[in-house]
Amino acid sequence: MKDKLAKGVAWLGAAKVIINLLALGSTLILARLLTPEDFGLFSLALTLLTIISSLTELSMANALIHHKSPSDEHFNTAWTLNLTRSTIVGLLFCIAAPITASIYHEPKLTNVMFFLAASIAMTGLNNPKMVLMTRDLIFWQEFALTVSQKLVGFIVGVTIALIYKSYWALVGGMIASQLVGVVISYIIIPFKPKFAFSHAKELWSFSVWLTLGQIVNTLNWKLDQLLIASYLGVKQLGYYSVGDNLAAMPTRETIGPLQTTLFPGFKQIVHDNERLKQAYKSAQSLITAIALPIGVGCALIAHSLVLLAMGAKWLPVVQVIQVLSCVFALQTLSSPVQPLAMAKGETKLLFKRDMFSFAIRVPIIIAGLFLGGLVGIIYARSITGVIAIFINMHLVRRLIGTKIIEQIADNARSLVSIVVMAVGVLYLEHLIGRDGGHLELLLKIGAFIISGALLYLLSHFLLWTIAGKPIGPENEVVRMVSKLTAKVKRLTQA
């Protein structure tokens, strides 16, 4: 299984690298061509769509992965349910469009919502049999699907932006990406779907708590954007949504390949608690060791990067990136809890967690808005983010018996190393500054990245050596470097 997971991570890792580059390139190019108001308008429509979609989310893919031996009737049922659900959501979104535009005093919102309604209806046609490959820990299809989607979305979005310099670039890119996803899913695994509801109850019994949890989570994480749009306007929402996306992108896309493989991987050893406990520990410590320097590093170079790539008009997003990227990085201390709970069939427990987090987060976010505006919301999110870490750690303790102090101790070297890295880069920034012309900014960003990476790696491996080289993420790095070195030697000798 370990080899399958390694291959899966390799495929998904390659996909994420390409997707990251395309997503970053798209955001930076579109930020140059469009305005914060354009991003804010699209973000508002997308937030509303995400909320209404979550109210009917069926989580059929996870139910099919969890099923021991799904038949064609199971896949037909899943396809029928998804198509029915997406069609209803699309119609509701169309009906709500003019009313919503009137509420937010944004006439342009109506047509944007009409097009997004068509896009959500289209997603109901996706091939449910794609989960078969994920279930069997085969992930090359994920590479083909996600990379082609992102590439087409990038090309279409940037082309429209260059011609029209309008928010329609964001809408067009999204729709093109979803259309390509539907087509390619049937090319990878041929499937002729039929309408069927015979296994609806069976599939729903697993996914119901995931659906309810998704509803709560969506409301939890999208409420702040609705509040900003209502009280601060779409321009401030544009700053916030772009900053939030850029802050999440490095951590999310880096750990995505590992996260995707964990649910089917944990599922295969769920009945052996000691193996499951060790697998969780190994996966979690590796994720954190990778994500922490990337997330915190993003915060450290945010000012120079935004100034270089997006221009001075986008400087308000710097504070959003600096705070939230650190929060996202720290949250990897407990991020594998979702696939762990799903593998154990504890989806109801995840729903209870989401409800508890919702009850805590919403009042803090609202208080942050009214006390400090956009900055208040940013720091409110940092508080709730730290609280969420300990909630998830408590859940891990309940699922596999690992104490919270043990979970923190497993990541002690990463946490200490990230402090060393941050102090070193901040000192370098103090010496050379963070402003300048394009070439000077580029050189400074390079200096920050190289110095930060060296400080983190040296500190990590020094602490590992002092500790007696215990089993941890360092072993995986050494193993991968050894395999790569051996392959290079074989190629040079051939």
N, C-alpha and C positions, 0 to 999 in steps of 0.2 A: 504493500500500500504506500510505503514511504516513497518508492520510486515513482509511482503514479502521481502522487501529490507533487513531487519535485518537478515532473514533466508538466503537470497542470500549472504550477506556479510559473514555470518557464514560458509556456504559451501565453498565459494571462499577463505575465510581467512584460513580455515583448509588446503585447497589445496595449498595455497601460502606458508604456513609454511613448509609443506612437500617438496614442490618444491624448496623453498629456501635452505633447508637443503641439498637436493640432489644436487642442482646446486653448492652450495658452496663446498660441499664435492667433487663433480666431478672436479671442477676447481682446488682445492687445491691438490687433488691426482694426477691429470694429470700434474699440474705444477711441482710436484716432479719428475714425470716419463719422461716428455717431456721437450723440450727446448723452449726458446723464439722464435727461428726460426720456430719451428713446429707450434706454435700458430700464428705467423705472416703469414706463408704460408696459413693456413686455413682461417685466417681472411681476407686476400686479396681475396681469391676465394669467400668467403661468401659475402664480400662487393660488388664484381662485380655482383654476383647473385642477391643481394638485389636491386641493381640499375636497372638491366635489368628487374627484376620482377616488380618494381614499375612503369616502363614505360607502362606496360599493366595491372596494378592492376584495378580490376573491382568493388571492394567494394560491392559485391552482398549481403553479410550478412547484412550490414547496410541498404541496400535498402529493403530487405525483412522484417527487423524489423520495418522500417518506414511505410511499406505498411499496410493498415487497415485490409485487409483480403486476404492474398496470397493464391492462389489455387495451385493444383498439377502442373498445367502448368507453373506457376511462378517458382516453385522449379525445374522443368525439364529444364526450360530456364536457370536458374541460374547455374545448374549443367553442362549443355552443354557449356555455355559461359566460365565457369571456366576451364573445361577440355580442350576446344579448346585453350584457352589462355595459360595454363600451358604447353601444348604440344608444342606450337609454341616457347615459352620461352626456353624450354628444348633444342629444335633443334638449336635455335640461340646460346645458350650457348655452345653447342657442337662445332658448327662451329667456334665460337670465341676462343675456348680453345687454339689451337696451336699458333694462332696469338698473343694472350695475353701473353702466356708463353714466347714467343720470345721478346715481348716489355719489360717485366719485368726481362728478363734474368733468369727465374726460370723454368727449364725444368719439374720439378715435378708438376708444376701447371696444366699441360695439363690433366693428369689422374684425379687429384682432381676435376677439372671442369667437366670432363665427368661424374663422379659419382654424383656430385651435380646437374647436368642437369637431371639425372634420378630421383633425389629426388624431384625436382620442378615439374616434369611431374606427379609424383605420387600424389602430393597434389591436383591436379585437380579432383581427384576422391572423395574428401571429401564430406560427406553427408550434403547438404544444409539445410535439415530439422532440423538440430540441433538448428537453430536460433529460432525455435518455442518455445523452453523452455526458452531461454533467453528473448524472447519477452514477455512471460508470467511471467517473474521474477522467474523462477524456475532454480536453478543453481547446483543441485546435479550432473547433467550430466557433468558439467564443472570440478567438482572435479574428477569424474571417468576418464574422458578423459585426463586431464592435468597431473594428478598424475601417471597414467599408462604410458603415454608417457615419462615422465621424468625418471621414475624408469627404464624402459627398456633401454632408452638412456644411463643412468648412468651405468647400468650393462654391456651393450655391449661396451661402450667406455672404461671403466676401464679394462675390460677383454682384449681387444685388446692392450691397453697400457701396461698391465703387460706382455703380451706375446711378442709383437713386439717393444714396446717403440718407436712408430712412430706416425706421424700426422694422419695416417689412423684411429687412435682411435677417433679423433674428427669427422672425416667424417662418420665412421661407427655408432657412437652414434647418430648422427643427422639423418641418413637414417633410422635406426631402430626406432627411436622416431616417425618419420613421418609415417612409415608403420603401426605402432600400432595405431596411431591416426585415420587413414583411416578405419581400421578394426573395432575399437571400436565405431566409429560414427554410423556405420550401425547396430551394436548390440544394442545400446541404443535406436535408432529410426529406425526401419525397413523401407527401402525405395528402390523401384525398379525404378531407373532413366531411362528416355527415352530422346532421342535427340529431342530438340525443341528450336525454336528461336522466338516463337510467341509473347513473352512479353519482348523481348530484349530492344526495344526502351523505354518502360515504366520503366523498372528497371534502364536503363542507364541514364534516365533523372534525377533521384535522385543522382546517384553515380558519375556522370561525374565530378562534382567539387571536390568530395572527391578523385577521381582518379588523377586529375590534381594536387591537393594539395599534394597527396602522392608522386607523381613524384618529385615535388619541394622539399618536406621535405627530401626525400631520398638522393637526390643530395646534399642538404644542410648539412645533417648529416653524409654522407659517404665520402664527398670530402676530408676531412682531412685524412682519412685512405689511400685513393689513393695517396695523396700528400706525406704522410710519406713513403709509400712503394716505391714511385718513387725517392724521394730525400734522404731518410735516411736509406732505406733498410728494409727487412722483420723482422730483429731482433728488431729494434726500434718499428716497427709496432706491434710485439708480446708484448712488454712491454706496449705499448699504449692501445691495444685492451683488454688485460687482465685487466689492471688497470681501463679502462673505464667500462668494464663489472662489475667488483667488486664494483666500485663506484656507479653504477646505481642499482645494484641488491637490496640492502636493501630498498631504497626508492621505486623503481619500484614494487617490489614484495609485499611490505607492503600496498601500496595504490591501488594496482591492483584490489583487491576484491571490494573496494568501487567504483573505476572508472568504472568497468564493469557493475555495477548495475545502474549507473547514467543515461545513455542514455535512456533505457526503462522506468526508474523511472521519469525522467524529461518529457518524451514524454506524460505520462499520465496526467500531470498537466500543459501542455504547454499553454493552453488557459486561465489560471488564473495567471496573471503576479505576483500578490502579493504572492501567494503560491509558485510559481516558484522562485521568488526572495529569499524567506525565505529558501526554500529547497536548493538552491545554496549556500547561506550563511552558513547553517548548515553543509552541506557536505564539503564545502571548508575549514572551520575552523577546522573540525574534522580531515580531511586529513592532514592539515598542523601541527596540534598539535601532530599527531602520527609520521609523516614523519620527521619533523625537528630534534628531538632528535636522531632518528635512523641514518639519513644521516650525521649529524654533529658528532655523536658518532663514526660512522665508520671512519671518518677522524681522530679523536682523538686517536684511537687505531691502526691506519693503520700500523705504523712502527713496533710495537711489534707483531702484528698479522701476517704480511708478513714474518717477521724474523722467527717466530715460525712455521708457517704452510707451507711456501713455500721455505724458505732458503735464504741465502744471495745473490744468483744469481738473485733473483727477486726484490732486493731492489729498482731498478729504478722505479718500479711501485708505490712506496709509494707516491711520489709527485703527480702522476696522481690521485690516490685515494683521497688524502687529498683535493685537489682543487675541483675536479669534484663532489665528494659526497656532499660537501657543496652547490655547485651550483644546483645539482639535488634536494636537500632538499628545498632550497629557491624557486625553480620553482613551488613547490606545492601551493604557494600563488595564483596561477592562473590556476592550472592544470585542473580543471573541465570545463574550457571554451569549450573544444572540444565536450563533450557530450551535453553541453548546446546549442551550436550553431546547432548541428545536430538535436536535439529535436525540435528546432524552424525552421528547414528546411533551415538554413542559411549557406549551404555548400559553396556557392560562396564567402561568407564573409571569411570563413576559407582559401579558396584558395588565396584571396587577402592578407590575413595576412601572409601566407606562402611565397608568392612572395616578400613581403616587407622584411620579415625576411631574405630570401635568399640574397636579394640585400645588406643587411647590413652585414650579417655574413661572406660571402665568402671573401670579401676584407680584413676583419680583420683577418681571419684565415690564408690567404696567407701571409699577412704582419707578423703575428706571426711566421710562419714557417721560413721565410727568415731572420727575425731579431733575433730569439732565438731558432730555431730548435724545438725539442720536447717540451722543457719547454715553448717556445714562443707560441706554439699551445695550450698548456694547459691554459695559462693565457688569450690567445685570446678567448678561449671558455668560460672562466669565465666572460669576458666582454660581449660577445654576449648573454650569459645566463641571465645576469641581464637585458639587454635590452629587451629580449624576455618576461620577467615577466611583464614589463610595457606595452608592446604591447598587451599582453593577457588581462591585466587589463583594458586597453582602450576598448578592444573588449567586455568585460563583461559589461562595462558601456553602450556601444551602444546596447547590447542585452536586458538588463533588467533594466538599469538606475541606477545601483549602482556606486557611484563615487569612483575614485581610492583611495582617502584618507579614505573612509569608508571601503574599502576592506583591507587596511593596518591596520586600527584601529581594525577590527574584529579579527585580529591575533596578537594584541599587546602583550597579555600575553604570547603567545608562543614564540614570538621574544625576549622578555626580559628574559624569563626563559632559553632560549637556550644560551644566553650570560652568564648568571649565571653558567650554567652547564659547558660551555667551559672554563671559567676562573677557576672554581674549579678543573676540571680535569687537566688542564695545570699546575696548581700550585702543584697538587699531583704528576704529572709526574716530575716536577722540584725537588721535595723532594726525590722521590724513583728511578728516572731514568726510561728508557724504554728499556734497553738492559739486557742481561743475558742469562742463560741457559734455557733449555726447561721448567722446572718446575717453575723457577723464572719468565719467561715471561708469563706463564699461570696464575700465581698468580697476576701479575701486571695487566694483561688484565682484570681479574675478579675484581680487585680493581677499575680500571678505569670505568668499566661498572656499578658496584653497586653504586659508588659515584656519577657518572653522572646521573644515573636514579633517585636517591634520591634527588639530587639538583634540577633537572628539575621538578619533581612532587611536591616537597615541595614549590618551587618558584611559580609554576603554580597555585596551590590551595590557596596559601597565597594571591596572587594577585587577584584571583577570589573572595575570601572572603572579601578583602578590597574593591573591586568594588561593593559589595552588592549581590554577587552570581547571576550575570545576566545569561540569557540563552546563552549557549555556549557548547563547547565540554566537559567541566567538567560535565555538567548535564547528558550527555550520559554515561560518565564513571561511575558516581554515580548510574545511573539507571541500568546499566549492572551489577555493583557490587552488588546492592541490589537484583536483580533477581537471581544472582548466589548464594548469601548468603541464600536466601529463598529456593532455590532448595536443597542446601546442608542440610539445617535444616530439610526439608521434608524427605530427604533420611536417615538422622540419626535417625529420629523419627519413620520411617517405620519399 
